[in-house]
Amino acid sequence: MNFKDKVIQIVKKIPYGKVTTYGTIATLAGLPRGARLVGGILHFNYQKHDLPWYRVINRKGLISINCLDHPKTLQKALLEDEDVEVTADFMIDLEKYGWFPFRHSERSEESNI
């Protein structure tokens, strides 16, 4: 399975009401420095693979999308529809809403990635 296929598989597993980072997905897919590639894969494949692209944010907890087709306000609204709190300046509490399968509290999920 190539990097793109791994990214698609991982993004589909992000739970409802949770977010993760581009870097987390890149690391889980085997390319720790591939965060920007993850963004491109999401942009060009979200419709074809029905990906919850809006559940992916930057490492600081910020909605950092710069796409005219998918503005920050759209991503914020989609996350709020899943009861994820997003501040007016597009920040999300990663401690509360973050999904990080490789951390100790979620080790059981790691084997399913």
DSSP file (Angstrom, degrees, kcal/mol; ACC not computed):
  #  RESIDUE AA STRUCTURE BP1 BP2  ACC     N-H-->O    O-->H-N    N-H-->O    O-->H-N    TCO  KAPPA ALPHA  PHI   PSI    X-CA   Y-CA   Z-CA
    1    1 A M              0   0    0      0, 0.0     2,-0.1     0, 0.0     0, 0.0   0.000 360.0 360.0 360.0 132.6    0.0    0.0    0.0
    2    2 A N     >  -     0   0    0      1,-0.1     4,-2.2     4,-0.0     5,-0.2  -0.281 360.0 -96.5 -85.3 174.7    1.4    3.4   -0.9
    3    3 A F  H  > S+     0   0    0      1,-0.2     4,-2.6     2,-0.2     5,-0.2   0.905 122.1  52.4 -57.5 -46.7    1.5    6.6    1.2
    4    4 A K  H  > S+     0   0    0      1,-0.2     4,-2.4     2,-0.2    -1,-0.2   0.925 110.0  48.1 -57.9 -47.2   -1.7    8.0   -0.4
    5    5 A D  H  > S+     0   0    0      1,-0.2     4,-2.2     2,-0.2    -1,-0.2   0.881 111.4  50.9 -63.2 -38.3   -3.7    4.8    0.2
    6    6 A K  H  X S+     0   0    0     -4,-2.2     4,-2.6     2,-0.2    -1,-0.2   0.914 109.1  50.9 -64.9 -42.6   -2.5    4.8    3.8
    7    7 A V  H  X S+     0   0    0     -4,-2.6     4,-2.8     2,-0.2     5,-0.2   0.936 110.7  48.9 -59.9 -47.3   -3.5    8.4    4.3
    8    8 A I  H  X S+     0   0    0     -4,-2.4     4,-1.7     1,-0.2    -1,-0.2   0.918 112.0  49.0 -59.4 -44.8   -7.0    7.7    3.0
    9    9 A Q  H  < S+     0   0    0     -4,-2.2     4,-0.5     1,-0.2    -1,-0.2   0.911 113.9  45.7 -61.9 -44.0   -7.4    4.7    5.2
   10   10 A I  H >< S+     0   0    0     -4,-2.6     3,-1.5     1,-0.2     4,-0.4   0.921 109.4  53.3 -67.7 -45.3   -6.3    6.6    8.3
   11   11 A V  H >< S+     0   0    0     -4,-2.8     3,-1.3     1,-0.3    -1,-0.2   0.872 103.3  58.4 -60.4 -36.9   -8.4    9.6    7.7
   12   12 A K  T 3< S+     0   0    0     -4,-1.7    -1,-0.3     1,-0.2    -2,-0.2   0.717 102.5  56.4 -64.3 -19.4  -11.5    7.4    7.3
   13   13 A K  T <  S+     0   0    0     -3,-1.5    -1,-0.2    -4,-0.5    -2,-0.2   0.501  72.7 116.4 -92.8  -5.1  -10.8    6.2   10.9
   14   14 A I  S <  S-     0   0    0     -3,-1.3     3,-0.1    -4,-0.4     4,-0.1  -0.509  71.7-119.7 -64.9 122.1  -10.8    9.6   12.6
   15   15 A P    >   -     0   0    0      0, 0.0     3,-1.7     0, 0.0    -1,-0.1  -0.226  28.1 -90.4 -67.2 152.8  -13.8    9.3   15.0
   16   16 A Y  T 3  S+     0   0    0      1,-0.3     3,-0.1    -3,-0.0    -3,-0.0  -0.345 115.3  21.7 -53.8 134.1  -16.8   11.5   14.8
   17   17 A G  T 3  S+     0   0    0      1,-0.3     2,-0.3    -3,-0.1    -1,-0.3   0.612 108.1  99.3  79.1  12.0  -16.3   14.6   17.1
   18   18 A K    <   -     0   0    0     -3,-1.7     2,-0.3    -4,-0.1    -1,-0.3  -0.876  51.4-160.8-126.2 160.0  -12.5   14.2   17.0
   19   19 A V  B     -a   98   0A   0     78,-2.6    80,-2.6    -2,-0.3     2,-0.3  -0.920   5.4-174.3-132.0 160.8   -9.7   15.9   15.1
   20   20 A T  E     -b   56   0B   0     35,-2.4    37,-2.8    -2,-0.3     2,-0.2  -0.884  26.8 -99.2-143.4 178.9   -6.1   15.0   14.4
   21   21 A T  E  >  -b   57   0B   0     -2,-0.3     4,-2.1    78,-0.3    37,-0.2  -0.649  21.3-120.4-105.5 158.6   -3.1   16.7   12.7
   22   22 A Y  H  > S+     0   0    0     35,-1.5     4,-2.3    -2,-0.2     5,-0.1   0.901 117.0  52.1 -57.3 -41.6   -1.6   16.5    9.3
   23   23 A G  H  > S+     0   0    0      2,-0.2     4,-2.6     1,-0.2    -1,-0.2   0.861 105.1  53.9 -66.2 -37.2    1.6   15.4   10.9
   24   24 A T  H  > S+     0   0    0      2,-0.2     4,-2.7     1,-0.2    -1,-0.2   0.934 110.8  46.3 -62.3 -45.5   -0.1   12.6   12.9
   25   25 A I  H  X S+     0   0    0     -4,-2.1     4,-2.0     2,-0.2    -2,-0.2   0.919 112.1  50.9 -63.4 -43.2   -1.6   11.2    9.7
   26   26 A A  H  <>S+     0   0    0     -4,-2.3     5,-2.9     2,-0.2     4,-0.3   0.922 112.0  47.4 -60.4 -44.0    1.8   11.5    7.9
   27   27 A T  H ><5S+     0   0    0     -4,-2.6     3,-1.4     5,-0.3    -2,-0.2   0.932 111.8  49.1 -63.6 -46.4    3.5    9.7   10.8
   28   28 A L  H 3<5S+     0   0    0     -4,-2.7    -1,-0.2     1,-0.3    -2,-0.2   0.820 109.6  53.5 -62.6 -30.5    0.9    6.9   11.0
   29   29 A A  T 3<5S-     0   0    0     -4,-2.0    -1,-0.3    -5,-0.2    -2,-0.2   0.473 125.0-102.0 -85.3  -1.9    1.2    6.5    7.2
   30   30 A G  T < 5S+     0   0    0     -3,-1.4    -3,-0.2    -4,-0.3    -2,-0.1   0.577  98.3  93.3  98.4   9.8    5.0    6.1    7.4
   31   31 A L    > < -     0   0    0     -5,-2.9     3,-2.5    -6,-0.2    -3,-0.1  -0.679  48.7-175.3-134.8  80.7    6.3    9.5    6.3
   32   32 A P  T 3  S+     0   0    0      0, 0.0    -5,-0.3     0, 0.0     3,-0.2   0.711  85.1  45.6 -53.5 -26.5    6.8   11.6    9.5
   33   33 A R  T 3  S+     0   0    0      1,-0.2     3,-0.3    -7,-0.2     4,-0.1   0.088  87.5  96.5-103.6  24.6    7.7   14.7    7.6
   34   34 A G    <>  +     0   0    0     -3,-2.5     4,-1.9     1,-0.2     3,-0.2   0.018  36.4 122.7-103.6  28.0    4.9   14.4    5.0
   35   35 A A  H  > S+     0   0    0     -3,-0.2     4,-1.7     1,-0.2    -1,-0.2   0.892  76.3  50.6 -57.9 -42.4    2.3   16.7    6.6
   36   36 A R  H  > S+     0   0    0     -3,-0.3     4,-1.8     1,-0.2    -1,-0.2   0.871 107.2  54.7 -65.6 -35.2    2.0   18.9    3.5
   37   37 A L  H  > S+     0   0    0      1,-0.2     4,-2.6     2,-0.2    -1,-0.2   0.889 103.3  56.3 -63.5 -38.1    1.5   15.8    1.3
   38   38 A V  H  X S+     0   0    0     -4,-1.9     4,-2.6     1,-0.2    -1,-0.2   0.923 104.9  52.6 -58.8 -44.5   -1.4   14.8    3.5
   39   39 A G  H  X S+     0   0    0     -4,-1.7     4,-2.4     1,-0.2    -1,-0.2   0.907 110.5  47.1 -58.1 -43.3   -3.0   18.2    2.8
   40   40 A G  H  X S+     0   0    0     -4,-1.8     4,-2.3     2,-0.2    -1,-0.2   0.903 110.5  51.6 -65.8 -41.6   -2.7   17.6   -0.9
   41   41 A I  H  X S+     0   0    0     -4,-2.6     4,-1.2     1,-0.2    -2,-0.2   0.919 111.9  47.3 -61.7 -43.1   -4.0   14.1   -0.7
   42   42 A L  H  X S+     0   0    0     -4,-2.6     4,-1.6    -5,-0.2     3,-0.4   0.932 111.5  51.2 -63.0 -44.8   -7.1   15.3    1.2
   43   43 A H  H  < S+     0   0    0     -4,-2.4     4,-0.2     1,-0.2    -2,-0.2   0.906 118.1  35.8 -60.5 -43.9   -7.7   18.2   -1.2
   44   44 A F  H  < S+     0   0    0     -4,-2.3    -1,-0.2     1,-0.2    -2,-0.2   0.532 127.5  33.7 -91.5  -5.8   -7.6   16.0   -4.3
   45   45 A N  H  X S+     0   0    0     -4,-1.2     4,-2.0    -3,-0.4     6,-0.2   0.420  81.3 100.2-129.0   0.4   -9.3   12.9   -3.0
   46   46 A Y  T  <>S+     0   0    0     -4,-1.6     5,-2.2     1,-0.2     4,-0.5   0.884  90.7  41.1 -63.0 -39.2  -11.9   13.9   -0.4
   47   47 A Q  T >45S+     0   0    0     -4,-0.2     3,-0.9     3,-0.2    -1,-0.2   0.946 113.7  50.7 -73.4 -47.9  -14.9   13.6   -2.7
   48   48 A K  T 345S+     0   0    0      1,-0.3    -2,-0.2    -4,-0.2    -1,-0.2   0.857 124.3  29.9 -58.2 -37.0  -13.8   10.4   -4.4
   49   49 A H  T 3<5S-     0   0    0     -4,-2.0    -1,-0.3     2,-0.0    -2,-0.2   0.296 104.9-122.0-108.9   8.1  -13.2    8.6   -1.1
   50   50 A D  T < 5 -     0   0    0     -3,-0.9    -3,-0.2    -4,-0.5    -4,-0.1   0.936  46.4-177.4  50.3  55.6  -15.8   10.5    1.0
   51   51 A L      < -     0   0    0     -5,-2.2     2,-1.9    -6,-0.2     3,-0.2  -0.630  37.1-130.2 -89.0 139.6  -13.1   11.6    3.4
   52   52 A P    >   +     0   0    0      0, 0.0     3,-2.2     0, 0.0     4,-0.1  -0.455  42.6 164.2 -81.0  65.2  -13.8   13.7    6.6
   53   53 A W  G >   +     0   0    0     -2,-1.9     3,-1.6     1,-0.3   -11,-0.1   0.772  63.1  69.2 -55.0 -31.6  -11.1   16.2    5.6
   54   54 A Y  G 3  S+     0   0    0      1,-0.3    -1,-0.3    -3,-0.2    25,-0.1   0.598  85.1  69.5 -69.7 -11.4  -12.4   18.7    8.0
   55   55 A R  G <  S+     0   0    0     -3,-2.2   -35,-2.4   -36,-0.1     2,-0.5   0.359  84.3  86.1 -86.0   5.4  -11.2   16.6   11.0
   56   56 A V  E <   +b   20   0B   0     -3,-1.6   -35,-0.2   -37,-0.2     2,-0.2  -0.934  54.0 159.0-112.9 125.5   -7.6   17.3   10.1
   57   57 A I  E     -b   21   0B   0    -37,-2.8   -35,-1.5    -2,-0.5     6,-0.2  -0.720  41.7 -77.2-133.3-179.9   -6.0   20.5   11.4
   58   58 A N    >   -     0   0    0      4,-2.4     3,-2.0    -2,-0.2    -1,-0.1  -0.296  47.4 -99.0 -82.8 171.8   -2.5   21.7   12.1
   59   59 A R  T 3  S+     0   0    0      1,-0.3    -1,-0.1     2,-0.1   -38,-0.1   0.641 120.1  58.5 -66.6 -16.2   -0.2   20.7   15.0
   60   60 A K  T 3  S-     0   0    0      2,-0.2    -1,-0.3    34,-0.0    34,-0.1   0.481 120.3-104.3 -90.3  -3.3   -1.1   23.9   17.0
   61   61 A G  S <  S+     0   0    0     -3,-2.0    31,-2.8     1,-0.3     2,-0.4   0.657  78.7 134.6  89.0  17.3   -4.8   23.0   17.0
   62   62 A L  B     -C   91   0C   0     29,-0.2    -4,-2.4    -4,-0.1     2,-0.9  -0.809  63.6-124.2-105.5 138.1   -5.6   25.7   14.3
   63   63 A I        +     0   0    0     27,-2.6    -6,-0.1    -2,-0.4     9,-0.1  -0.733  39.9 170.5 -73.1 112.1   -7.7   25.3   11.3
   64   64 A S        +     0   0    0     -2,-0.9    -1,-0.1     8,-0.0    -7,-0.1   0.203  17.2 140.1-116.1  15.1   -5.1   26.4    8.8
   65   65 A I        -     0   0    0      1,-0.1     7,-0.3     6,-0.1    -2,-0.0  -0.318  28.2-174.2 -63.1 140.2   -6.7   25.6    5.5
   66   66 A N        +     0   0    0      5,-0.1     2,-0.5     6,-0.1    -1,-0.1  -0.249  38.7 126.7-128.6  44.2   -6.1   28.2    2.7
   67   67 A C        -     0   0    0      3,-0.6     3,-0.3     1,-0.1    -2,-0.0  -0.886  52.3-150.8-109.4 131.0   -8.4   26.8    0.0
   68   68 A L  S    S+     0   0    0     -2,-0.5    -1,-0.1     1,-0.2    -3,-0.0   0.812 100.4  54.7 -68.1 -29.0  -11.0   28.9   -1.6
   69   69 A D  S    S+     0   0    0      1,-0.3    -1,-0.2    -3,-0.1    -2,-0.0   0.774 120.9  30.0 -72.8 -26.4  -13.2   25.8   -2.2
   70   70 A H  S    S-     0   0    0     -3,-0.3    -3,-0.6     4,-0.0    -1,-0.3  -0.680  84.4-167.6-134.9  78.0  -13.1   24.9    1.5
   71   71 A P    >>  -     0   0    0      0, 0.0     4,-1.9     0, 0.0     3,-0.8  -0.172  36.1-107.1 -67.7 161.8  -12.8   28.1    3.6
   72   72 A K  H 3> S+     0   0    0     -7,-0.3     4,-2.7     1,-0.3     5,-0.2   0.847 119.8  59.8 -54.8 -36.4  -12.0   28.0    7.3
   73   73 A T  H 3> S+     0   0    0      1,-0.2     4,-2.1     2,-0.2    -1,-0.3   0.854 103.9  49.9 -65.2 -33.9  -15.6   28.9    8.1
   74   74 A L  H <> S+     0   0    0     -3,-0.8     4,-2.5     2,-0.2    -1,-0.2   0.931 111.9  47.3 -67.8 -46.3  -16.8   25.8    6.3
   75   75 A Q  H  X S+     0   0    0     -4,-1.9     4,-2.2     1,-0.2    -2,-0.2   0.911 112.2  50.7 -61.8 -41.6  -14.4   23.6    8.3
   76   76 A K  H  X S+     0   0    0     -4,-2.7     4,-2.6     1,-0.2    -1,-0.2   0.928 111.0  48.4 -60.0 -46.4  -15.4   25.3   11.5
   77   77 A A  H  X S+     0   0    0     -4,-2.1     4,-1.8     1,-0.2    -2,-0.2   0.899 110.6  50.6 -63.3 -42.1  -19.1   24.8   10.8
   78   78 A L  H  X S+     0   0    0     -4,-2.5     4,-0.5     2,-0.2    -1,-0.2   0.896 112.9  46.3 -64.3 -40.0  -18.6   21.1    9.9
   79   79 A L  H ><>S+     0   0    0     -4,-2.2     5,-2.3     1,-0.2     3,-1.2   0.905 110.3  52.6 -68.9 -41.1  -16.6   20.5   13.1
   80   80 A E  H ><5S+     0   0    0     -4,-2.6     3,-1.8     1,-0.3    -1,-0.2   0.836 100.6  62.1 -64.4 -30.8  -19.2   22.4   15.2
   81   81 A D  H 3<5S+     0   0    0     -4,-1.8    -1,-0.3     1,-0.3    -2,-0.2   0.747 104.2  49.7 -63.6 -22.3  -21.9   20.1   13.7
   82   82 A E  T <<5S-     0   0    0     -3,-1.2    -1,-0.3    -4,-0.5    -2,-0.2   0.156 126.0-105.3 -99.7  16.4  -20.0   17.3   15.4
   83   83 A D  T < 5S+     0   0    0     -3,-1.8     2,-0.6     1,-0.3    -3,-0.2   0.733  71.7 147.0  65.4  26.2  -19.9   19.2   18.7
   84   84 A V      < -     0   0    0     -5,-2.3     2,-0.4    -8,-0.1    -1,-0.3  -0.826  49.1-128.0 -88.1 125.8  -16.3   20.1   18.4
   85   85 A E        -     0   0    0     -2,-0.6     8,-0.5    -3,-0.1     2,-0.4  -0.633  29.0-176.3 -78.1 126.2  -15.7   23.5   20.0
   86   86 A V        -     0   0    0     -2,-0.4     6,-0.2     6,-0.1   -24,-0.0  -0.992  19.2-132.4-125.1 126.4  -13.9   25.9   17.7
   87   87 A T    >   -     0   0    0      4,-2.4     3,-2.1    -2,-0.4   -11,-0.0  -0.185  30.5-101.0 -72.5 169.3  -12.9   29.4   18.9
   88   88 A A  T 3  S+     0   0    0      1,-0.3    -1,-0.1     2,-0.1    -2,-0.0   0.776 126.1  53.4 -61.1 -26.4  -13.6   32.6   16.9
   89   89 A D  T 3  S-     0   0    0      2,-0.1    -1,-0.3   -27,-0.0   -26,-0.1   0.110 124.4-104.3 -98.4  22.7   -9.9   32.5   15.8
   90   90 A F  S <  S+     0   0    0     -3,-2.1   -27,-2.6     1,-0.2     2,-0.3   0.746  70.3 146.6  69.0  30.2  -10.3   28.9   14.5
   91   91 A M  B     -C   62   0C   0    -29,-0.2    -4,-2.4     2,-0.0     2,-0.4  -0.736  29.4-163.0 -98.2 147.9   -8.5   27.1   17.4
   92   92 A I        -     0   0    0    -31,-2.8     2,-0.9    -2,-0.3    -6,-0.1  -0.991  26.7-116.8-129.6 136.9   -9.4   23.6   18.7
   93   93 A D     >  -     0   0    0     -8,-0.5     4,-2.8    -2,-0.4     3,-0.3  -0.627  25.1-168.4 -74.6 105.2   -8.4   22.1   22.0
   94   94 A L  H  > S+     0   0    0     -2,-0.9     4,-1.6     1,-0.2    -1,-0.2   0.778  84.4  59.6 -69.2 -26.4   -6.3   19.1   21.0
   95   95 A E  H  4 S+     0   0    0      2,-0.2    -1,-0.2     1,-0.2    -2,-0.1   0.876 116.3  33.4 -67.0 -35.6   -6.3   17.8   24.6
   96   96 A K  H  4 S+     0   0    0     -3,-0.3    -2,-0.2     1,-0.1    -1,-0.2   0.873 135.6  21.3 -86.9 -40.8  -10.1   17.6   24.5
   97   97 A Y  H  < S+     0   0    0     -4,-2.8   -78,-2.6   -12,-0.1    -3,-0.2   0.431  90.6 121.3-112.1  -1.8  -10.8   16.7   20.9
   98   98 A G  B  <  -a   19   0A   0     -4,-1.6     2,-0.5    -5,-0.3   -78,-0.2  -0.375  44.7-156.8 -73.2 143.2   -7.5   15.2   19.6
   99   99 A W        +     0   0    0    -80,-2.6   -78,-0.3    -2,-0.1    -1,-0.0  -0.964  23.6 160.6-117.5 109.7   -7.3   11.7   18.2
  100  100 A F    >   -     0   0    0     -2,-0.5     3,-2.2   -80,-0.1     6,-0.3  -0.773  16.7-173.0-133.0  85.7   -3.7   10.4   18.4
  101  101 A P  T 3  S+     0   0    0      0, 0.0     9,-0.5     0, 0.0     8,-0.2   0.680  80.9  61.0 -58.0 -21.3   -3.7    6.6   18.2
  102  102 A F  T 3  S+     0   0    0      7,-0.1     2,-0.1     8,-0.1     5,-0.1   0.534  82.9  99.4 -87.6  -4.1    0.0    6.2   19.0
  103  103 A R  S X  S-     0   0    0     -3,-2.2     3,-1.8     1,-0.1     7,-0.2  -0.475  88.6-108.0 -78.7 156.2   -0.4    7.8   22.4
  104  104 A H  G >  S+     0   0    0      1,-0.3     3,-1.1     2,-0.2     4,-0.2   0.781 114.4  58.3 -55.6 -34.3   -0.6    5.5   25.5
  105  105 A S  G 3  S+     0   0    0      1,-0.3    -1,-0.3     2,-0.1     3,-0.1   0.644 114.3  37.3 -75.4 -12.2   -4.3    6.1   26.2
  106  106 A E  G X> S+     0   0    0     -3,-1.8     3,-1.3    -6,-0.3     4,-1.0   0.037  73.4 125.8-126.2  27.0   -5.3    4.9   22.7
  107  107 A R  H <>  +     0   0    0     -3,-1.1     4,-0.9     1,-0.3     3,-0.4   0.825  69.3  62.9 -57.5 -33.8   -2.8    2.0   22.1
  108  108 A S  H 34 S+     0   0    0      1,-0.2    -1,-0.3    -4,-0.2     4,-0.2   0.823 102.7  50.4 -63.7 -29.0   -5.6   -0.4   21.4
  109  109 A E  H X4 S+     0   0    0     -3,-1.3     3,-1.7     1,-0.2     4,-0.3   0.803  96.0  71.7 -76.2 -28.3   -6.6    1.6   18.3
  110  110 A E  H >< S+     0   0    0     -4,-1.0     3,-1.6    -9,-0.5    -1,-0.2   0.878  92.3  55.1 -57.5 -40.4   -3.0    1.7   17.0
  111  111 A S  T 3< S+     0   0    0     -4,-0.9    -1,-0.3     1,-0.3    -2,-0.2   0.679 103.7  57.3 -69.1 -14.7   -3.1   -1.9   16.0
  112  112 A N  T <         0   0    0     -3,-1.7    -1,-0.3    -4,-0.2    -2,-0.2   0.439 360.0 360.0 -93.3   0.0   -6.2   -1.2   13.9
  113  113 A I    <         0   0    0     -3,-1.6    -1,-0.2    -4,-0.3    -2,-0.1   0.468 360.0 360.0 -82.8 360.0   -4.6    1.5   11.8
